[in-house]
């Protein structure tokens, strides 16, 4: 009898224990902390909640790899997206809007299109912008072995894309 | 119940139709054969070109769309240089770009260095591959290296190399023949080079046996890069070869004909005929080039007629480049310059020649309008630019419209390169139509469809439109607004055109504008004045290069425009700059020390102040006017202030004292 009790105890030890730390059951995604003087800028993208994706706002990457029967190289697409986003963030540091978090990547045929907003208030040198566009397009094309096009539009400053302040 | 009956009927009908379908044999129509681009063409026809969009080479955003010709070139080249920099990086460090998931492997995304002629194996194979890639100078270096290392080069490879170096005169391929970089191809300019004597081509010519082919290649090269000595050498070679009973090829004849006078060229043609070499379009083009050297207009006409007649007799269809040579050289080049036509005789000769040239062009257009145009030589596209130039001189709008319709028709396969020649063509056409048309509506429609997509904004065009607006009895606010906005983007706001903008804006009858147009007027004036003030305030060391100080006349005009839109306060703030001595002295100066306010603008401002019963404003105007007017002129103005405004005795005393102290 006692031997069987010992067995039970060891079994209990192997199972998950009851947690004594404070729990975090709240959904934190898509919730931006507000400020007392309403200075936190929210873009339309940020203002909409995650459950509004596909209803009030759209995806930040567009391709067919997440559809049934089209899944051929989904991890590759995810990796490519990250490469492109990091490159754009690193290459246009002065022109980014909301830290470059809202760059949209679209795949159409063999072409990869990078869309979104850039700002020019810190330095407006159009010739330089053209050089950088040419460089970025060619660099990413050679890197990803497929034509890459930039369809980035310009706003004067980050405030132009503000949807709300909280 | 009714629903059930209805359903039954439908099912019954379907069944009966299925039965009859089985009875009839189904035939599938054969697929209509379509070319790969047919669907795209159909789509393009439905949608049509967007005349307001920028060229696809540019970033489609208002701040990045270029409006002037210079900006178009700068931006296009900047983008291309960016691409070349990235390609250079990838060539230098290919391992960093080794994300090799493409199947099949695409060499377009794997740029590679060209073979270094000093590093590669000195073999015929390497030499042939360099020749194939048309790297002329590299091929020359490798060939010389092989000679110094005593490596034998076969006669066949030597001939290949000779062909290449003679064609390009031992230097690299000119920009116009670059395949991959469109910017360099269109904007790059090569100097006209003369034959590089004593180079690899000469060396190879001495080494190779003197066959018909080698002599022909040499003569063609000497004629292509001709100067006096190379031409003499080419002729001597020809004579020697003929004496040795050799026959040169058609290309060599073409070269010789093109660089001779017309009489010599005729003899050469006869020799060609004797040797039973049939001429082609290039031969006739060379003959036409020879004909252009005749100094007299009548001789040239006769020669052209003869050549065209010969072409017709033989059955060679003239290319557009043939017409280009004719059109370009019909009128004496000395008479084209207005300043050089200093007497009546020359003017009459010019008119006569121009009339003949236009009738020739009319004939040519009639011929080409019915045929399908295809590029034969590289200069075919120049015909359109040259023809519109001639029609512009002759002010012939009707033929210009015909030329444009031929150029834009589907049967025309000869297109001018964008941003360079095509832009000149459309600019000439637009200027011609603006000059010949009285209707501002027509000008507006044409202007908005061409500027800035096809034609860059330029000073001549803008001043032409301002002139047209001044002479026209009607007013056209959308056109004026558009030209001013284009002028702002093209940097025309300082200088003569800036003055023109202010003048035209002050001529606008505000009461004749609609509500939204008046709002547009207000915002345009606000924008312009803000820009002028901002530019005048670039007093820092870094920005001084861009500073344009306000002139007194400019200030008075701006103040007038501001009062028109109801911004009196801003207007008087601006006017006070004229009375502030510090504003025009020292490094911080924003106003030009020289010049005077416009009397008409000041008079209107003064009247406006009186209407408003604004003593301060009227007194400010009086003080500014006193800078140019004497006491007799100022006294009546002062009296009007006393009449119209509520002037207290103290103010009256000050004004009277001020006027009295002015010089008589």
Interface residues (C-beta under 8 A of the other chain):
Chain A: X73 X76 X120 X124 X126 X127 X128 X129 X130 X131 X132 X133 X134 X135 X136 X137 X138 X139 X141 X142 X143 X144 X145 X146 X150 X151 X152 X153 X154
Chain B: X59 X60 X61 X63 X64 X71 X74 X75 X76 X78 X79 X80 X81 X82 X83 X84 X85 X86 X87 X89 X90 X97 X99 X100 X101 X102 X106 X109 X110 X111
